[in-house]
């Protein structure tokens, strides 16, 4: 069954609006970053519907050293006002039920939909509604419903990739906020803009490890056994037709073999024995690719290339900037043996997505200046008495 997107307005019942007259601010959502709270009836959770939810929300990430779920899963029962208040406070929430059920979760979903929207669900066979800040700030809520449990399973499977994508996006936004609370190195960012025509946000404890003509490597060394890094490489007068997966892999390997080196003549390259995924994306409104895989430290012994024992996950964003004519590679790597890697990798994703060019910065400044000027020009002139 094809997925149906229904443009409905959620009608919040009096249950959710009670006490709002006295509310002076909306609190920020709480919960562990990287987790999703699923609200479903206990019997439904133990059925094939629950299996579909676990499979889609917890979809395994194969490009990590050991597979990890896309999101950790918590289940919250809905048994009264106290449990509802707890659900409403969470960062990432999925509410799932069939409309022909009689559970409290079904009643909650029915209360959130206008009558014509419910009829549209029956007509189409299912709907998934994704809302920001439904009850709290920095919150994402997905409501997944269908007339029957069988149709609900289809809807969950069809909507799963989009739900994960939107949860990932808001998780990056929240992680960005948390990462830079302790400050940024604005002087480093300004130097990157002036010297190279681009910048990324530089966290307070990152260091510039290498800064050459077309390659910049930023590192955060937590200990001798743990670090994260981001490097940026650019090709002048680039040809976007060359941006194939194999070109990306070979270019990355040539850069890391030259610049990202270790002791005893070790160097980093892609571990092509393990899953390696590249897909088309729009990176900050530019045509590009996202590549995910594993890196490994290599060395030569007796003329033969050998694995050196170190490794970890990486994510590379390759895109063409039309204004400058450059091809950019923005790459994040993680080395953290003994730890799960998903959230560490998300942190270098966050830094990568702060990428901006000098032209974009200047355009944004010019636009802001014009808006201020327009506001000043359109502001009414008030004359005081005696003028």
N, C-alpha and C positions, 0 to 999 in steps of 0.2 A: 504494500500500500504506500502510495506517495505521501510525503509529509505535507500537511496543510498548515499554513500560517494564517491565523485569523486575527484581524485587527480588531481587538475588543478593548473596551475600557473596563478596568477592574472597578467594581462598585464596592467600596469598603463598607462592611456592616457596622451597626452601632457597637458591636462587640469590640471592634478595633478602634473606634473613635471615642470611646468612653474616657473622659478625663482630659481630652485634648484641649479643651478650652483653657485649662490652667497650665498647659505645657508651654514653657517659654523657649525651649530649644529641643532639637532632636538629637538624642544620644548617638554615638558612633557604635556600629555593630562590634560584637566581641566574638571570640572563638579562635581556635588555632589556625594560623595561616596554612593553607594547603589541605584543609579538611572541608568536607561537605556534610551538612546535616540533612538526612533524609527523613521525611515525615510520611509514614505509610502505616496502614493497619498491620497489626502483628501477624494475622493470618495471611495477609497479602505479601508481607515481607518473606514469609516462608514458602511462598508459591513461586511459579515461574515468573511472575511479575517482579518479585524481589530479586530473582536471579538476573533478570534483564537490567534492573537498576544497578546491581553490583557490577555487572559486566561493563556497562556503559560509563558510569561515573568513575569506577575504579579501573578503567581500561589500562592495561599494563604498558609501561614505557619501555620498549625493547632496546633503546639506545643508551641505557645506563649500564654500568658494570654488572649489577644484579637488577633484574626487573623490579620496578617499583610501580605502584598504581598511580594513575594520573592525579588522583586525590584520595586522601584518607577518608573513610566513611564512618560517620556516627549516625545512629538512629535515635530519634527522640519520639517517645510516645505522645499522643494527643489525648489527654484524659481529663482536661479541665482548664480553667483559666490560668492557673499557675504554670502548667506545662506549655500553654499557648504563649504566655509572656516570655518564657524561656526560649521558645522557638523564634519568636519575633526579634529577639536580641542577637541572633547569630549572623555571621558574615555571609556564608554561602548556604542556601536552603533549597532543597527540592521537595515539593509537595506533590504526591502522586496518588491517584485513586480513580476508579471507574465510576461513572455517574450512576450506574444501575446498582451500586452498592449502598449499604445503609450505615456505613461506618462514620465515625466523627470526622475523619479526614474528608470523606465525600461531602459531608454537610458543610465543612469549612470551604471546600472548593466551590460548592453551589452558592455559598454566601458571597463569594468574591466575584461571581459572574452575573451580569445582567441576564434577564430571561432570554432576550434575542441571541445573546452570545452562547447560552447553553443550547439553544436550538441549532445554532451553527455547528456546534461540536457534534451533535447527533447527526446532522446532515453530512458533515465532512468525514466523520469517523475518528476524529481526534484533534487535539490542539496542544501546543506548548507555548506558554506565555512567559517571557523573561522580563523581569522588572528590576530596575535599580532603585535602591533606597525606599523600598515599599514600607518598611517600618522603622528602619534605622539608616543612618548615613553610612556610606561605604559598604553597602549591602547589595547582594544579588540574590533574587528569588526566582526560581523556575517552578511553574505550575504545569504539571503534565497530566492530562486527563483524556478520557475517551469513553464512549458509551459502555463498553464491556471490557473485561480483563484481557481477552484475546486481542482486542483492538488497542488496548493500553500497551501491551507488549510491543506491538508494531510501532506505536507512537514513540515509545522510549528508545527503541533501536534507531528510528529515523532521526530523532531529535538529539541523540547522544553526542555526536560530534560538535554540533552547534552549542549545546549546553557546556561541554568541556571548554570550547573555545572562549565563550563569554566568561566562564569562571576563571580561566587563565588570564584573560585580559584584566579583569578587576583585581585579581591577585597581584599582577604586576603593578597596578596603580597603587594598591595599598603597600606593597613592598617598597616601592619607590619612596613613598611618604616616610616609611619607617627607617629606610636605609640612610636617608640624608638628614635625619633629625640632629645628628651630632655635627653636621656641617659639611661643606663642600670646599674644595680647593679651587676657588674662583680664579686665582692667579694662574694656575695650571691650565684651566679651561680657556682663559683669555690668550695664553701663549699658544695653545693649539690653534685657536681661531686665527691669530695673527701669522703664525708660521706655516700652517698647513691648510687653512681655509675651512676647518671643521672643528667640532668639539663634541665631547660627551661629558656627562656629569662625572666628576672625579670625587669619590668618597674620601672622607677625611684621612683615612689611614692607607690609601693607595700611594704607590711610588711610581715615578716614571723610570722604568728599567732601561728602555731603549727609545731613542728619538733620532731617527735618521731621515733621509730625504723623503721617503714614502712609506715608512713603517714606524709605528709608535706602539710601544708595549707598556701597559700599566699593570702593576702587580700589587696584590694585597697578601703579604706573607704573614700568616698567623703563627706558624711555627715551622721547624724544619720538616715537619710531616704534614703540613696543610697549607695550601695557598689557592688563591683564585686570581685570574688575570683576564684582561681584555686587550686585544691588539687590533689596530686599524691599519689597513694597507690600501693604497689607492693606485690606480693605473690611469695616467693622463691619456687623453684622447682615446678612451676605451671604446671598443666595439661591442655593443650589447649582444650581438649575434654569437660572440665567443663564450658567453656565459652559459656553458653547458655543465652538467654535474661533473663530468670528468675534468673539465678545465678548473672547476672550483677545487676538486680534490688535489689535483696536481699543483695548482698555485699555492694552496695552503701548505702542502708538504714541502714545497721549495722554500717557503718563508720560514716555517718552523725548523727545518733542517739547518737553515742559516742563522736564525736569530734565537730560537727557543731551545737552548742547549743545556746540558747538565754536566756533571763531573765525568771524568774518564772518557771524554769525547762523545758523550751521549747526546742525542738529538731527538726531537719529537716528530712523529709522523702519525698519520691516520692508521688505525688498526682495521685493515680491510677484511679481516677474517670475521669480524663481528657486524651486526646490523648497521647499515649506513643509509640514512634516509634524506632525500632532497625533494622539496616540493616548491611549486611556484607560490609566491606571496606578494602582497603589496606592503613594502617596508616603508613606513612614513610617507605613503603616497607615491613611492617609486617602484617600478617593476623590479622584481628580484626573486631570490631563492632563499629558503631556509634549509640548512643542512645540519643534521644531528648524527652524532656517532661517538666513537671512542678514540682517544689518542693513546699512544704508547711511547715510552722512551726506548730508543734503539741505540746500538753501538756496533762498531765493526771489530771483530776478533778474527785474526788470521785471514783477513780478507773477506770474511762472511758477515752479513748483517745478522745481529742477534738482539732479541728482546732483553731489555735491561731491568725489568721488574716494576717500573713505575707506569702509571696510566690513570685515565679518568675520562669523564664525558666532556664533550664540547658542543657548542652550537655556533654556526657561522651564518651571518646574513650577508649575502652578496647582492648588490643592486647597482643600477645605473642611474647616475645623477645627470639629468639632461642639461641643466643649466651650466654645469662645469665641464661636462663631457667626460667625467671620471667614472670608472668602475671602482666601487668600494667593497672591501671585505671587512666586516666587523665581527670579531671572533671572541667568544668567551670560553675559558677553560677552567676546570675544577680539578684539584688534587686534594682528596680528603679520605685517605684509607681508613676503614673502620667506621665510617659514617654513611648514612643515606645521602644521596647526592641531589635529589630532585629540587629541594628548596635552595641549595647552594647554586645550582645551575640557574634557577629562576633569578637569583641576584645578578648574575652577569647578563642575563637577558634584559633585566631592567636597565642596566647601564647602557647596553647596546641600543635600546629603544630611545635613549635620550640624545642620540646622534642628531646633530643639526649642522648645516653648512653656514658659512659666513654670510652668503646671500640670504639665506632664510632668516638669520638673526637680524640683518640690516633691514629686510623687508618688514619683519615684525615690529622693529623699533619705529620705522617710518610710519607704519599703519597706526601704532599706538599714539604717536605724536600727532598725527592728523586727527584722530578721534578726540584727543584732548583739545586741540585747536578748535574743532567744530563745536565741542561742548561750550568752550569759552565764548565763541562768537554767537552761539544761539542762546546763551544765558541772558535773561532779562536784566536790563540796567535799572537799578533802583537809585533814585536821587533822594538825598536827604534834604530836609527843610533848609532853606537858605541857599540852595544851589541854583 
